[in-house]
Amino acid sequence: LGTGTGYSVLQMIRAMEKASGREIKYKITDRREGDVASCYADPALAERELGWKAAFGLDKMCEDLWQWQLQNPTGFSNN
């Protein structure tokens, strides 16, 4: 669940490059069959029902994701 602010794929790539300090190679092509043009959600229900609201944006999210990945290189597995 996020802030309700949408981001493009390129914004996501740039934020992960910034967080990781690494270049992410990509190629712009046509959407694959079945891919949706956009996907988003309104976080208002979580705030109303749970009293919870996301406090950070894309850059912080990517920083946290990268730090978690560095500390958990095999993900959730024990291998």
C-alpha positions as CSV (number, residue, x, y, z in Angstrom):
1,L,0.0,0.0,0.0
2,G,1.4,3.4,-1.0
3,T,0.7,7.0,-0.8
4,G,-1.8,7.2,-3.6
5,T,0.8,8.9,-5.9
6,G,1.4,7.1,-9.1
7,Y,4.8,6.6,-10.6
8,S,6.0,5.6,-14.1
9,V,8.2,2.6,-14.7
10,L,11.0,5.1,-15.6
11,Q,10.6,6.9,-12.3
12,M,10.8,3.5,-10.5
13,I,14.0,2.7,-12.4
14,R,15.6,6.0,-11.5
15,A,14.7,5.7,-7.9
16,M,16.2,2.2,-7.7
17,E,19.3,3.3,-9.4
18,K,19.6,6.1,-6.9
19,A,19.0,3.8,-3.9
20,S,21.4,1.1,-5.1
21,G,24.0,3.2,-6.7
22,R,23.9,1.0,-9.7
23,E,22.8,1.5,-13.3
24,I,19.7,-0.5,-14.3
25,K,19.8,-1.4,-18.0
26,Y,16.4,-1.3,-19.7
27,K,14.9,-1.3,-23.1
28,I,11.7,0.6,-24.1
29,T,9.4,-1.7,-26.1
30,D,5.7,-2.2,-26.7
31,R,3.6,-3.5,-23.8
32,R,3.2,-7.2,-23.6
33,E,-0.2,-8.8,-24.4
34,G,-2.2,-8.7,-21.2
35,D,-0.2,-5.9,-19.5
36,V,-2.4,-3.2,-18.1
37,A,-1.8,0.4,-19.1
38,S,-1.9,1.7,-15.6
39,C,-2.6,0.4,-12.1
40,Y,-3.2,2.4,-9.0
41,A,-5.1,2.4,-5.7
42,D,-6.7,4.9,-3.4
43,P,-5.2,4.4,0.1
44,A,-8.1,6.3,1.8
45,L,-9.7,3.1,3.1
46,A,-6.6,2.0,5.0
47,E,-6.5,5.4,6.6
48,R,-10.2,5.3,7.5
49,E,-10.3,1.7,8.7
50,L,-6.9,1.2,10.1
51,G,-5.8,4.7,11.0
52,W,-2.7,4.1,8.9
53,K,-1.2,6.3,6.2
54,A,2.1,5.9,4.3
55,A,4.5,8.5,5.4
56,F,7.3,8.2,2.8
57,G,7.6,8.5,-0.9
58,L,9.3,6.5,-3.7
59,D,12.9,7.4,-2.9
60,K,12.6,6.2,0.7
61,M,10.6,3.1,-0.4
62,C,13.4,2.1,-2.8
63,E,16.1,2.8,-0.2
64,D,14.4,0.5,2.3
65,L,13.8,-2.2,-0.4
66,W,17.5,-2.1,-1.3
67,Q,18.7,-2.3,2.3
68,W,16.4,-5.2,2.9
69,Q,17.7,-7.0,-0.2
70,L,21.3,-6.5,0.9
71,Q,20.5,-8.0,4.3
72,N,18.5,-10.9,2.8
73,P,20.2,-11.9,-0.5
74,T,18.2,-15.1,-0.8
75,G,14.9,-13.4,0.1
76,F,12.7,-15.2,2.6
77,S,14.2,-18.6,2.0
78,N,16.7,-20.1,4.5
79,N,18.9,-21.4,1.7
